[in-house]
Amino acid sequence: MITVHHLENSRSQRVLWLLEELGLPYAVRRYERNKATMLAPPELRQVHPLGKSPVIEDAASAGGTPVVVAETGAIVEYLVEKADGRLGAPAHRESALHYRHFLHYAEGSLMPPLLVKLVLGRVPLLGKAAQRRIQPMIDVHLDFVEGELSRRDWFAGDVFTAADIMMSFPLEAARNRAGLDETRPATIDWLERIHARPAYGAALAKGGPYAYAYAYA
């Protein structure tokens, strides 16, 4: 059995969604953020030294010792492999390259400026001015994404893959607080299509309240 250590309103929502899409059995252990700092609770350090989410424990691994996997991208690759490659890289070389790019682009390039904007938004006075400086950097990424989705239905090509799941959280965050709106119709259409997937709704039911889903309910 796979246990997902799931922090509210976090990247770990994608792990629940992937598990639902793959049909793998799992259990959820929920954690709430510290209301003052919005950080993960110290209990998560008992699971992994970094004390962050998502983290999964796979008790059905070979050898009898549970495997602990941290970092969303690593978890996604682990689960896709466990599911015999389902939702993984397509066979077509160009699509496979797109898959690998967006699997890593989500956290490596797109998420950092969104996180900076979130942090700056909590800094009085000077933070708001600094937010205006970071927005053009975010717009470059949003324009890039819009261009990619204007040419094909999904990030890897003609089929839905785990790369779409990885891209969901930063684009939901951008829709919520970083300027993603109807001026980028291909991206909005993609968001509407992923939110209509039955597995996405099932993951929301398992994970509990998710701040970035309210606009699409």
N, C-alpha and C positions, 0 to 999 in steps of 0.2 A: 504493500500500500504506500502511496505517495502522500506525504503530509506537506501542505503549503503553509508556511508561516506568513500570514497575510496581514499587512499593515493597511489600515483604512486610508482611502484616498491616495493610493500610491501606485507605483509601477507594477506591483504584484497582481493587480487586476488582470493584466495581460496573461499572466501564468494560468490563472483560473480559466480564462477564455480559451487558451490553447488546449488545456486539458479537456475542456468540454468539446472542442472541435475534434480532438483526437479520440474521444471516448475512453480515455484512461481513467480508472477509478482513483479517487483521491479524497482526502479529508482536509478540512480547513481549520487552522488555528488562528483566530483573529487577535489582533493587537490594536490598541488605540494610541493615538499620538498624545504626547504631553501637551495639554491645552495652552500652557504658557510659552513653550519653545517650539511646538509643532514637531518635535523630534520623536523618533521611535523610543519605546520604553526600554529600560535596561534589561528586561527579561530576554530580549532577543540575543543578547550576548551569550546566553546559555546555549544557544543554537549555533551561533557563528561568532567568532571574535570581533568582527566589525559591528555587530549589533544592528544590522540593517535588514531591510526587506526589499525584494523577496528572497527567501531561502526555501529550498525544498529538502526533505529527507525522503529517501527511497529505501524503504525497509525490505523490498523484494529484490535487492541487488545480489549479484553473485558473491558468495563467500560468507554471507550471513551478517556482515557488518553494514549498517545503514550508510548509504552514500549521502553526503551533505553537499549541495551545490548552491552557490551564491552567484549573484549578478544575473540580470534578466537575460542577456544574450546567451550566456553559458547555459542557463536553465532551458531556454528555448531549444538550443542545439541538442542538449541532453535528451529532452522529451521527444523531439523529432526523430532522433536516432532510436530511442526506445520504441517508437511507433513504426519502426521499419521504414523511415524516410517519408512518411506521409506529411504533407504540407511543407516539405523541404524543397531544396533547389530543383527546379524543373530540369528536364533532360536537355533541352535546347541550350546551347552554350551562352547565347546572348541573354536569355532569360535567367540562366544560372548566375551570370555576372550581376545582373540587376538584383537578384535575390540576395547575394552576398553583400552587395553595396548597401542596400537599405536595411538589412539585418543589423549592420554595424553603424550605419549613418544615424539611425534613430537616437542612439545614446552618445555616439562619438562626436557628432557635429550639430545636430538639431536641438538636442535637449540642453546643452550647456547655456546658450544665451537665454533660453526660456527660464532656466533656473536663476540666472543672474537677475533677470527682470523681476522674478518673484521676490527675491531677497531684497532688491532695491525698493520694491513697493512697500516694504516694512520699515524703511528708514525715513523718518520725518523730513520734510522740506527738501534737502539735497537729494534724497532718494528719488523723488518724482522727476527732478531735472535730469538725473542720471538715466532714468527709465527712457526718457525721450531720446537719449543718445544710443541706447541699445536697440531700440525698435528698428532702425534701418538695417541693422545686422540680421534681425529676425526676418525682416521683409525679403532679404536676399534668399533666405532658405525657403520661405513660403512661395516665392515666385518660382524657384527651382522645382519644388514639389508640384506646383500647379502645372508647370510645363510637362513634367513627367506623366502626370495623370491625365493630361489632355491627349496624350499619344496612346495610352493603353488603359485597360480597365483596372488593373491591379499593379502593385509596385514591381512585381517580377515579370509581368506579361499578361497573358489572357486568363490565367487561373489564380485563384486566391491561395496565398501561401502564408507561412509563418512570418515572412517579412511584413505583410500587412498588419499582423498582430503587433509586431514590434513598433511599427510606425503609429499605432493608434494613440498611445499615451501622449507623446509630444504634440500631435495634431489636435487632440482633444484639449490639451492645455492651451495651445495657441488659439483655439476657438473660444476658450473661456476667458483668456486674459491678454492675448498678444496679437490681436488684429486680424485673425482669420475670419473672414465673413464672405458674403455672397459675391464679392468682387473676384473671388477665386472659385468659380462654380464647379470645376472638376474636382477640387478637393472637398468641397461641401457635399457633392454627390457621393464621393467615396465614403465620407463619414456617415451619410445616411444609409448607404448600403451595408456597411459593417454593423451599424446599430440595429439593422433589421434582421441580422442573422440569428436564428434560434439559439445557437451556442453562446452568443454574446449576452442575450437576455438571461440564459441559464446561469452564466458566470456572475452576473449582477445579483441574482437571487442568492447564490452561494456566498458571495463576498460581503454582502451588506451594503450600507449606504456608500455611494460613490459620487463625489461632488461634480465630476466632469460629465456625468450622464444626465443631469437634471434637464439640460436644454433639449434633450432628444427624446424624453419620455412621452 
